[in-house]
């Protein structure tokens, strides 16, 4: 397989592509990570073959607190619209993609934290991005903000009872998900050390939230990783064809 170079926007050094890093390595893809929360500059997008945007505890509207969100949003729109650059967004990355194209992103009516199901929309059942995945999927959710409106020209591929826009696609280049598919055995422990994440765990799951969620994820990790590999292979075959 031809070697590709993936640019990764991170907003927290422990919220990285997770299991997808194994898939990148197996394919011989080069990766270049930009840690935006640490003040790293966004490089020339034309030097890369694809853009992945990960999650983080900040929100798209917190531009005064995180001024780099302005440049990041602009870069995402340029990558997708002007450069037709293959794109993958997860959690905050999903919200930033929608925000970059004019959608409303705001606080959720009720946060989703823990193992929850999402279901494909009609468009999702026909989308190659979700090919091979069941119509109802177990997922890890960890968010209290959501995409409220559909960006013009986008398709909604998945939904849940509490969040109607769980996955988006734009043409054959851009794909994003609100839920997490990058998880590994250490994800829950790593993320639980972030004060914002720990607080949301305790508020939504209760006492011993870390232990409970770690156990639940561990029991399903093989299935989660299998689904992640399917999503990755689908994305790769579509955007690089």
SERO-4910 file (N, C-alpha, C, O; in steps of 0.05 Angstrom, whole numbers):
BEGIN
 pado doro    nc1    nc2    nc3   cac1   cac2   cac3    cc1    cc2    cc3    oc1    oc2    oc3
  Unk    A     17    -24      0      0      0      0     17     25      0     38     26     13
  Unk    A      8     45    -15     23     70    -16     23     83     12      4     80     27
  Unk    A     45     96     18     48    108     45     34    136     44     39    151     26
  Unk    A     18    141     65      5    166     68     14    180     93     23    167    112
  Unk    A     11    206     94     18    222    118     -7    233    130    -22    248    117
  Unk    A    -11    227    156    -35    236    170    -28    258    190    -11    255    206
  Unk    A    -42    281    187    -39    303    206    -61    299    228    -84    296    222
  Unk    A    -52    300    253    -70    296    275    -71    321    293    -51    330    303
  Unk    A    -95    332    296   -100    354    315   -108    342    342   -129    328    344
  Unk    A    -93    346    363   -100    337    390   -104    361    408    -93    383    404
  Unk    A   -121    357    428   -128    379    447   -121    371    475   -127    385    495
  Unk    A   -109    347    478   -101    336    504    -83    313    497    -89    296    481
  Unk    A    -59    312    510    -39    293    500    -47    264    505    -37    246    492
  Unk    A    -66    259    523    -75    231    528   -100    224    512   -109    202    513
  Unk    A   -111    244    497   -134    238    481   -125    237    452   -128    256    436
  Unk    A   -113    214    445   -100    210    419   -116    189    403   -137    180    412
  Unk    A   -106    182    379   -121    163    363   -123    134    374   -136    117    362
  Unk    A   -111    129    397   -115    103    410   -108     79    392    -87     78    380
  Unk    A   -128     61    390   -123     36    374   -118     42    345   -106     26    331
  Unk    A   -128     65    335   -123     72    307    -93     75    301    -84     72    278
  Unk    A    -77     81    322    -48     84    318    -36     57    309    -17     56    293
  Unk    A    -47     35    319    -38      9    310    -44      5    280    -28     -7    266
  Unk    A    -67     14    272    -75     11    244    -58     28    226    -50     20    204
  Unk    A    -52     52    235    -34     70    219     -7     56    216      5     55    194
  Unk    A      3     45    238     30     32    238     30      8    219     49      5    204
  Unk    A      9     -8    221      8    -32    204      7    -25    174     17    -40    157
  Unk    A     -4     -2    167     -6      7    139     18     23    131     21     30    107
  Unk    A     36     28    150     60     44    143     54     74    139     70     88    126
  Unk    A     32     83    151     25    112    149     43    128    168     48    120    190
  Unk    A     52    151    159     66    170    176     45    187    190     25    194    179
  Unk    A     51    194    215     33    212    230     48    236    240     71    234    249
  Unk    A     35    259    240     47    283    252     26    296    270      5    305    261
  Unk    A     32    296    296     13    305    316     18    335    323     40    343    329
  Unk    A     -4    350    322     -3    378    330    -18    381    357    -42    378    357
  Unk    A     -4    387    378    -17    390    405    -26    419    408    -10    436    418
  Unk    A    -50    425    399    -60    452    399    -62    465    426    -57    489    430
  Unk    A    -69    448    447    -71    459    474    -45    467    486    -44    481    506
  Unk    A    -23    458    473      4    466    483     16    488    466     40    494    469
  Unk    A      0    500    448     10    522    433     23    515    407     36    533    394
  Unk    A     21    490    398     34    483    373     20    496    349     -4    501    349
  Unk    A     36    503    329     25    516    305     15    496    285     25    473    284
  Unk    A     -5    503    270    -16    486    249      2    488    225      6    510    214
  Unk    A     13    466    215     30    467    192     14    470    166    -10    471    166
  Unk    A     29    472    144     16    474    118      1    448    112     13    427    110
  Unk    A    -25    451    109    -42    427    104    -35    412     79    -39    388     77
  Unk    A    -24    426     60    -18    414     34      5    393     36      9    378     17
  Unk    A     19    393     59     40    373     63     30    346     73     46    328     78
  Unk    A      4    344     76     -7    319     88    -30    308     70    -42    323     54
  Unk    A    -35    282     74    -55    269     58    -82    267     71   -102    262     57
  Unk    A    -83    271     97   -109    268    111   -107    283    138    -85    287    148
  Unk    A   -130    290    149   -131    304    175   -150    289    194   -173    283    187
  Unk    A   -139    283    217   -155    271    239   -156    291    262   -136    303    269
  Unk    A   -180    295    273   -184    314    295   -196    299    318   -218    287    316
  Unk    A   -182    299    341   -190    283    364   -207    299    384   -216    322    378
  Unk    A   -213    286    407   -230    299    427   -215    316    447   -191    321    444
  Unk    A   -230    326    466   -218    343    487   -239    354    505   -263    353    499
  Unk    A   -231    364    529   -250    373    549   -261    401    543   -280    410    557
  Unk    A   -251    415    523   -260    442    517   -284    441    499   -291    420    488
  Unk    A   -298    464    495   -321    466    477   -315    485    455   -299    504    458
  Unk    A   -329    482    432   -323    498    409   -328    527    413   -317    544    399
  Unk    A   -346    534    432   -352    562    437   -334    576    457   -337    600    462
  Unk    A   -314    562    468   -296    573    488   -272    586    474   -249    580    481
  Unk    A   -277    604    456   -256    616    440   -238    636    456   -215    639    450
  Unk    A   -250    649    476   -234    667    492   -214    651    510   -191    659    513
  Unk    A   -223    629    520   -206    612    537   -186    596    520   -164    592    529
  Unk    A   -195    588    497   -178    572    479   -177    585    451   -190    576    433
  Unk    A   -162    607    448   -163    622    423   -154    606    399   -161    614    376
  Unk    A   -139    585    402   -130    569    380   -153    555    366   -150    545    343
  Unk    A   -177    553    379   -200    541    366   -208    556    341   -218    544    322
  Unk    A   -203    582    340   -210    598    316   -193    589    292   -204    583    271
  Unk    A   -167    586    296   -150    577    274   -155    548    267   -155    541    243
  Unk    A   -161    532    287   -166    504    281   -192    501    265   -192    486    245
  Unk    A   -213    515    272   -238    514    257   -234    522    228   -244    510    210
  Unk    A   -219    543    224   -213    553    197   -197    532    181   -202    528    158
  Unk    A   -178    519    195   -162    499    181   -179    475    173   -175    463    152
  Unk    A   -197    467    190   -214    444    184   -232    450    160   -234    434    142
  Unk    A   -243    474    159   -260    481    136   -243    482    110   -252    472     89
  Unk    A   -219    493    112   -202    495     88   -194    467     79   -195    461     55
  Unk    A   -188    449     98   -179    422     91   -202    407     76   -197    395     56
  Unk    A   -226    409     87   -248    394     76   -259    407     50   -264    394     30
  Unk    A   -264    433     52   -278    447     30   -259    454      7   -265    449    -16
  Unk    A   -236    466     14   -219    476     -7   -199    455    -18   -194    455    -42
  Unk    A   -190    438      0   -169    419     -8   -181    390    -13   -166    372    -21
  Unk    A   -206    386     -7   -218    360     -9   -201    339      6   -197    317     -4
  Unk    A   -192    346     29   -173    330     44   -189    309     60   -208    316     74
  Unk    A   -181    284     59   -194    263     75   -194    271    105   -174    280    115
  Unk    A   -217    268    118   -220    278    145   -234    257    162   -252    242    154
  Unk    A   -225    255    188   -238    239    208   -239    255    234   -218    265    243
  Unk    A   -262    258    246   -266    272    270   -279    255    292   -298    241    286
  Unk    A   -269    257    316   -280    241    338   -287    260    362   -270    275    370
  Unk    A   -311    259    371   -321    274    395   -318    304    389   -333    315    373
  Unk    A   -300    317    402   -296    346    397   -289    350    367   -297    370    355
  Unk    A   -275    331    355   -269    333    327   -294    333    309   -295    347    289
  Unk    A   -313    317    317   -340    316    304   -354    343    307   -365    354    288
  Unk    A   -353    354    331   -366    380    336   -352    403    321   -365    421    311
  Unk    A   -326    402    320   -311    423    306   -316    422    276   -318    443    263
  Unk    A   -319    398    265   -326    396    236   -352    410    231   -355    426    212
  Unk    A   -372    403    247   -399    415    243   -398    445    247   -410    460    232
  Unk    A   -384    453    268   -381    482    274   -368    497    251   -376    519    244
  Unk    A   -348    485    239   -333    497    217   -351    502    193   -346    520    177
  Unk    A   -372    486    190   -390    489    168   -417    502    176   -437    499    162
  Unk    A   -416    517    198   -439    534    205   -461    521    222   -481    534    227
  Unk    A   -457    497    232   -478    484    248   -477    495    276   -456    505    285
  Unk    A   -499    492    290   -500    500    319   -489    477    336   -498    454    333
  Unk    A   -471    483    353   -461    464    373   -465    476    400   -457    499    405
  Unk    A   -478    462    418   -484    472    445   -485    451    466   -481    427    460
  Unk    A   -491    459    491   -493    440    512   -515    419    507   -537    426    497
  Unk    A   -510    395    514   -531    374    511   -553    378    531   -548    388    553
  Unk    A   -577    371    524   -599    371    544   -593    352    566   -599    357    590
  Unk    A   -580    329    559   -571    310    580   -546    298    570   -545    287    547
  Unk    A   -525    298    586   -499    287    578   -502    257    573   -518    243    584
  Unk    A   -484    247    555   -482    219    550   -454    211    560   -434    219    549
  Unk    A   -454    194    581   -428    185    592   -431    155    599   -449    148    615
  Unk    A   -415    138    588   -416    110    593   -421     94    568   -419    105    546
  Unk    A   -427     69    571   -433     52    548   -462     55    540   -480     50    555
  Unk    A   -466     63    515   -493     69    505   -495     60    476   -474     57    462
  Unk    A   -519     57    466   -523     48    439   -530     72    421   -543     91    429
  Unk    A   -520     69    396   -529     88    375   -540     70    352   -533     47    350
  Unk    A   -557     82    336   -568     67    314   -564     82    288   -563    107    287
  Unk    A   -560     67    267   -557     80    241   -583     93    232   -605     83    237
  Unk    A   -580    116    219   -602    128    205   -606    114    178   -590     96    171
  Unk    A   -626    121    163   -630    110    136   -605    115    119   -595     97    105
  Unk    A   -595    140    121   -570    146    106   -547    130    116   -530    122    100
  Unk    A   -546    124    142   -525    108    153   -525     80    144   -503     68    140
  Unk    A   -549     68    139   -550     41    130   -540     39    101   -532     17     92
  Unk    A   -539     61     87   -530     61     59   -501     71     56   -490     69     35
  Unk    A   -490     82     78   -464     94     77   -441     73     78   -442     55     94
  Unk    A   -422     76     60   -399     59     60   -381     63     85   -366     46     92
  Unk    A   -384     87     98   -368     92    122   -375     73    144   -358     66    161
  Unk    A   -400     64    145   -410     46    166   -415     17    156   -429      2    169
  Unk    A   -404     11    133   -408    -15    121   -398    -38    140   -376    -36    150
  Unk    A   -415    -58    143   -407    -81    160   -413    -78    189   -411    -97    204
  Unk    A   -420    -54    198   -427    -50    226   -457    -54    230   -473    -50    212
  Unk    A   -465    -64    253   -494    -69    258   -510    -43    259   -499    -21    263
  Unk    A   -536    -46    254   -553    -22    254   -555     -9    282   -559     15    284
  Unk    A   -553    -26    302   -551    -15    330   -524    -23    341   -517    -46    342
  Unk    A   -509     -3    350   -481     -7    358   -477      1    387   -487     22    396
  Unk    A   -462    -15    401   -452     -7    428   -429     12    425   -411      7    409
  Unk    A   -430     34    440   -409     54    438   -401     64    466   -416     62    485
  Unk    A   -378     77    467   -370     92    491   -376    121    486   -367    133    466
  Unk    A   -392    133    503   -399    161    501   -387    176    525   -385    166    547
  Unk    A   -378    201    519   -367    217    541   -368    246    533   -348    259    528
  Unk    A   -393    257    532   -395    285    523   -420    298    536   -440    285    542
  Unk    A   -417    324    539   -439    340    550   -446    363    531   -461    381    538
  Unk    A   -434    363    507   -441    382    486   -447    365    461   -439    342    459
  Unk    A   -462    377    442   -470    361    418   -475    380    395   -479    404    398
  Unk    A   -475    368    371   -482    382    347   -513    384    347   -527    363    348
  Unk    A   -523    408    345   -552    413    347   -566    414    320   -589    407    317
  Unk    A   -552    423    299   -564    426    273   -546    413    252   -522    410    256
  Unk    A   -557    405    230   -542    392    209   -529    412    190   -542    429    179
  Unk    A   -503    410    187   -489    429    169   -499    425    140   -505    402    132
  Unk    A   -501    446    125   -511    444     97   -493    425     81   -469    428     81
  Unk    A   -506    407     67   -492    388     50   -483    363     64   -471    345     51
  Unk    A   -487    361     90   -478    338    105   -501    317    108   -524    324    106
  Unk    A   -493    292    114   -512    271    120   -508    261    148   -485    259    157
  Unk    A   -530    256    162   -529    244    189   -530    214    186   -549    203    175
  Unk    A   -510    201    197   -507    172    193   -516    155    218   -522    132    215
  Unk    A   -516    168    241   -524    153    265   -536    173    285   -531    197    285
  Unk    A   -552    161    303   -566    177    323   -570    161    349   -566    136    348
  Unk    A   -577    174    371   -584    160    395   -608    174    407   -617    194    397
  Unk    A   -619    163    428   -643    174    440   -638    202    451   -656    219    450
  Unk    A   -614    207    461   -608    233    473   -595    252    454   -594    277    459
  Unk    A   -584    242    432   -568    259    414   -574    250    385   -567    228    377
  Unk    A   -586    268    370   -596    261    343   -575    262    321   -579    252    299
  Unk    A   -551    273    328   -530    275    307   -505    262    319   -487    276    329
  Unk    A   -503    236    316   -481    221    327   -459    216    307   -436    210    314
  Unk    A   -465    219    281   -444    215    261   -452    231    236   -475    234    230
  Unk    A   -432    242    223   -436    259    199   -417    250    177   -395    240    182
  Unk    A   -426    255    153   -408    252    130   -413    275    111   -434    286    109
  Unk    A   -392    282     96   -393    303     76   -380    292     51   -356    290     49
  Unk    A   -397    285     32   -386    273      7   -372    247     13   -381    232     31
  Unk    A   -350    242     -1   -335    218      3   -308    223     16   -290    206     14
  Unk    A   -305    245     29   -279    252     41   -280    256     71   -261    249     85
  Unk    A   -302    265     82   -303    272    110   -323    255    125   -346    250    116
  Unk    A   -315    245    149   -331    228    166   -325    235    195   -302    240    202
  Unk    A   -346    235    211   -341    242    240   -361    227    257   -383    220    249
  Unk    A   -353    223    282   -370    209    302   -369    224    329   -347    233    337
  Unk    A   -392    225    342   -392    237    369   -382    217    390   -369    225    410
  Unk    A   -386    192    386   -378    171    404   -349    163    400   -336    172    380
  Unk    A   -338    147    417   -310    140    416   -306    111    406   -317     92    416
  Unk    A   -289    109    385   -282     83    375   -252     77    377   -242     56    369
  Unk    A   -237     97    388   -208     95    389   -199     81    415   -175     78    419
  Unk    A   -217     73    432   -211     64    459   -193     39    460   -194     21    444
  Unk    A   -177     39    481   -159     17    488   -164      9    517   -181     21    530
  Unk    A   -149    -10    526   -153    -19    554   -146      2    574   -157      2    597
  Unk    A   -129     22    567   -121     42    586   -137     68    584   -133     87    599
  Unk    A   -156     70    565   -170     95    559   -184    106    584   -181    130    590
  Unk    A   -200     90    597   -217    100    619   -199    110    642   -204    131    652
  Unk    A   -179     95    649   -160    104    670   -147    130    662   -145    149    678
  Unk    A   -137    132    638   -123    156    629   -141    180    629   -133    201    640
  Unk    A   -165    177    618   -183    200    616   -194    208    643   -201    232    648
  Unk    A   -197    189    661   -209    195    687   -191    213    704   -200    224    725
  Unk    A   -166    216    696   -148    234    711   -152    263    703   -141    281    716
  Unk    A   -168    269    683   -175    296    675   -198    306    691   -219    293    691
  Unk    A   -195    328    706   -216    337    725   -243    339    712   -263    330    724
  Unk    A   -245    350    688   -272    353    675   -284    326    669   -308    322    672
  Unk    A   -268    307    661   -278    280    655   -285    265    680   -306    251    681
  Unk    A   -269    267    701   -275    254    726   -302    264    737   -318    248    748
  Unk    A   -306    290    735   -331    302    746   -355    291    731   -375    284    743
  Unk    A   -353    289    704   -375    280    688   -381    250    694   -404    241    693
  Unk    A   -360    235    699   -363    207    706   -379    204    732   -398    188    733
  Unk    A   -371    218    752   -384    216    778   -413    226    777   -430    215    790
  Unk    A   -418    247    762   -445    258    760   -464    240    745   -488    239    751
  Unk    A   -453    225    726   -471    209    709   -471    179    716   -491    165    710
  Unk    A   -450    169    728   -449    141    735   -450    136    765   -460    115    774
  Unk    A   -441    155    780   -442    152    809   -416    143    822   -395    146    810
  Unk    A   -418    132    846   -395    123    861   -380    101    846   -393     85    832
  Unk    A   -354    101    849   -337     80    836   -341     80    806   -340     59    793
  Unk    A   -345    104    795   -350    106    766   -328     95    749   -332     81    729
  Unk    A   -303    101    757   -280     93    741   -279     62    741   -275     50    719
  Unk    A   -282     50    764   -281     21    765   -303      8    749   -299    -12    735
  Unk    A   -327     19    751   -350      8    737   -346     10    707   -350     -9    692
  Unk    A   -338     34    698   -335     37    669   -312     22    658   -313     11    636
  Unk    A   -290     20    673   -267      4    665   -275    -25    661   -267    -37    641
  Unk    A   -291    -36    679   -300    -63    678   -318    -67    653   -315    -86    638
  Unk    A   -336    -49    649   -355    -51    627   -341    -50    600   -347    -65    582
  Unk    A   -321    -31    598   -306    -28    573   -289    -53    568   -287    -63    546
  Unk    A   -276    -63    590   -258    -86    587   -273   -110    576   -262   -126    561
  Unk    A   -298   -113    584   -314   -136    575   -321   -134    545   -327   -154    533
  Unk    A   -321   -110    535   -329   -106    507   -307    -96    489   -311    -90    466
  Unk    A   -282    -95    500   -260    -82    485   -254    -96    458   -248    -83    439
  Unk    A   -256   -122    457   -251   -136    432   -271   -128    411   -263   -124    388
  Unk    A   -296   -126    418   -316   -117    399   -312    -88    391   -316    -81    367
  Unk    A   -305    -71    410   -300    -43    403   -276    -41    384   -278    -26    364
  Unk    A   -255    -55    389   -232    -54    371   -237    -65    344   -227    -56    324
  Unk    A   -254    -86    343   -261    -98    317   -277    -77    301   -273    -74    277
  Unk    A   -296    -64    314   -312    -43    301   -294    -20    292   -298     -9    270
  Unk    A   -275    -12    308   -257      9    301   -241      2    276   -237     19    258
  Unk    A   -232    -23    274   -217    -31    250   -235    -31    225   -226    -24    204
  Unk    A   -260    -39    228   -279    -38    206   -282     -9    197   -281     -3    173
  Unk    A   -287      9    216   -290     38    209   -265     48    195   -267     63    175
  Unk    A   -242     42    206   -217     51    194   -214     41    165   -207     56    147
  Unk    A   -219     15    161   -216      4    134   -236     16    115   -230     21     92
  Unk    A   -261     21    125   -281     34    108   -272     62    100   -272     70     77
  Unk    A   -263     77    120   -254    105    116   -231    105     96   -231    121     77
  Unk    A   -212     88    100   -188     87     83   -195     80     54   -184     92     36
  Unk    A   -212     60     51   -219     51     24   -235     73      9   -233     74    -16
  Unk    A   -250     89     24   -267    109     11   -250    134      4   -250    143    -19
  Unk    A   -235    144     23   -222    170     19   -197    168      2   -189    188    -10
  Unk    A   -185    145      0   -160    142    -15   -164    126    -41   -145    118    -54
  Unk    A   -190    122    -49   -194    107    -74   -189    124    -98   -192    115   -121
***
